Amino acid sequence: MGEPSALEELRSSLKAEGLDFPYWEHIRGYDTNIHIAVLSRFPVTARHPHTNDNFLVSGRRFRVSRGFAELEIQVTTNYSFTLIAAHLKSKRVVGEADEADLRFEEAKILREKIDARLATDTKANLIVLGDFNDTRDSPSMKTVLGTGKKKLVDTHPAERNGDAAPEPTANGETRAITWTHYFPKEDTYSRIDYLLLSPGMAREWIPAETYVLAMPHWGMASDHRPIVATFESVDK
């Protein structure tokens, strides 16, 4: 997202189309051009922006470029969840350090935020989402996902394109179409956008109603495709 004025323009345009998001958050990190924004139909009861985290790479100090948004969202009187939104370092090469090293360090700080939330309540309803700019087998994604009882669940959405449910391969994977991003320089399609769940949140998740949105002219607004996920607002 750009400046708050751009977010307000988006909110106004959506409202004119019948989609009202009265609650919002705009996070400004070290990056002066790209920011993080969240729109919500439901009240935001607490905000914990993370905009000043820093780390060392080869003896040089860097800051997390876009920061992290952390919100408490109240869906009903008896149901709420925590949302952490992130946009990790892009694959664009920079002169100061290796971009993968920068992304890995940002991922480690993001994981600290996740662990801090789960430390207060191991059964917490937590969603971690955003553009992580890496594939799931990368060091940065393995770090964000975590291990053990606090490991996040990858919703792994796929297109609803009319295909029958594909048969799993020998390692349990399917050949569903899951890419979320097109990179023209390499002419590649990959999944670098994620919606991850704490074990507690995963109990309310409805996999059959979770998918990558595939629609005509998908690339007119962005080189990314949106992810849609559905949940029941009842603690299980």
N, C-alpha and C positions, 0 to 999 in steps of 0.2 A: 504494500500500500504506500501511496505517496503521503502528502501532507494531510492534516485533519480536514482541510477543505475538500480534498478529493474523496475522503471517506463520507463526508456529509453529502456530497453530490451523488455518491453511490446510494446512500440511504434514501435520499429524496427520490431518485429514479426508481428504486425498488418499491418504495411506498406508492408511487404513482401507478405501479403495475399490480398493486394489491398485496405487496409483501412488506409488512411493517416490522422493523427491528428497532424498537424504542431504546434498547440498551446496547451500549457499545464501549469498546476500549481501544485506545490507540497508543502504541508503545514506540518510543523513539530511543534507539540505541546509539552506538557510536557511528554507524552508517548514516550519513546525512541525506541520502536519497531514498532508501528503501526501509520501510517500517513494518511493524506487525499490527494488524487490526483484527478485532473480533466483533461480530454483530450477533445480537441475541434477541429472541422473542421473550425470554424469561428474565426476571430481575437478577442483576448482579449484586450479590450481598457483600462481597469482599474483593479487594484488588491487591495483588502482591506483585507489582512490576519488578522485573530484574533487568537493570539497564547498566550496571557498572561492574559486572564481573570481568576479570582479566586473568591472563595466564602467560606462561613463558614458553617460547619455542626458540631453541638454540641461543639461549641467553638474552633474547629480546622479548620485551613485554608487549602483548597484544590485548585488545578488548574484544569481547563477544560483540560481533558487528551489529546485530539487530536486537539483541536482548531477548528476553522471554516474557511472554504475558502469562500471568497466573491469575485465574478468576474463580470465585465460588459462585455457582449459578443455582438459583432456587427454582426448580421446575414446578413443584407442588408444595403444599404445606408440609408434607412428610418425605419429600424426595429432593435431594440436591446432589451436585457433583462438582468436582474440581476440574478445570480445563487449563492445560498448559499448552501454549502455542509457540512454535519455534520456526526459525528459518536459518538453517545452518549455512556455513560458508559455501559459496558456489564453487563450481569446478573451473571457474575462470582463473587463469594463471595470474599470480601477482608476483612482484619482484621481491617482496620482503621475506617470504617464506613459502614452503611447499603448501599448496592449497589443501591437500589431504591432511597434512599435519595440523593445520589451523582448524579444519573441520573436526578432527578427532579430539582436539582439546576442547572445542566448544561442546562436543557431544559429552565429554566427561563432566563438564559443568552442568549440562542439562540433566544428566543422570543424578548428580548430587541433589538437584531440585526435586526430582522424582523420589529419591530415597528419603529426603527430608519430609515430604508429604506422607509417604507410607510409614515412616517411623512414628508419626502421631497416631496412625490408625491403619493397621495392616489390611483392614477390610474396606478402606476408603474407596469411594467411587471416583476414579481418576481417568481422564482422557488426555493423552499426549498426542498432539497432531501437528502437521505442518510439512513444509518442504525441507527434507533433510539432505537433499542433494547427494545421495549415495544409495547404492544397492544394499539389499539386506545382508549380504555376506561380507560387507566391508567392516573394518574395525570400528568405525564410528557408529554404524547401526547396531552392531553387536553390543556396543557399550550402552547405547540408549535402551535397547531391549532388556539388558540385564540377565541375571541368572537366579536360580533358586526360587524361593517362595515369592520374591518380589519381581520376578520376570514378567514383563508386559506381554499381553496377547496381541499378536499382529492380526488385524481383521482381514488383511489380504483380499480386498475386494476385486471383483472382475467385472467385465462388461456383461450387460444383459442384451445379448445380440441375437437371441433366438436359438442358439446352439443348445443341444441337449447337454445335461451335466456330463463333463468329460470323465472318462475312467481314470482313476489315479495311476500314476506310474509306479515303478518298483519301490521308489523311496517315499511314496505316499503323496507326491505332488500331482497336480492336474495341469493340463495345458490350456487353462483358461487364459483369456486375454486381459492382462492386468496392468499394462503400461499406463503411466500417468503423465509422461513428459517426452517431448520430441526435441532432440538436440541436433539442429541442422548441420553444424560443423562436421559431425561424425555420421550424420544420417542414421541416428539410432533412436530407438524407442525404449524407454526403461521405466521402472517403477521407483521413483525417488520421493514420492509423497505418501505419507503414512497416517493412519489413524490407529493408535495403540491404546490398549486398555489395561488397567490394573485388574488383578484377579477378581476383585469385588465388583468392578464395573462390568466385567465380562459376563457375569451372571445375568445381567439385564439386557445384554446384547442380542439382537435378532439377526443372525447371519443371513437368512434368506432375503432380508430386506436391506442388504448392504451391497453396494456395487460402485463401479467406476462409471460415471455418467458419460455415455457415448451418444453424441447427437450430431446432426449435420452442421458443417461449418464450425466444428469445435475449436479450431485454431484462430478464429478471428479475434478473440479477446485475449488469448494467452497461449503460450506453448505448453501449458499444463492442463490436464483434465481434472474436473472435480471428483471428489469421493463423497458418496452418500452413505450414511449409516443410520440405523434405527434401533431404538432402545425402548424398553418398558420402564415407566417411571415408578417402579415398585422395587424396594430392596428385597433381594432374594438370598 
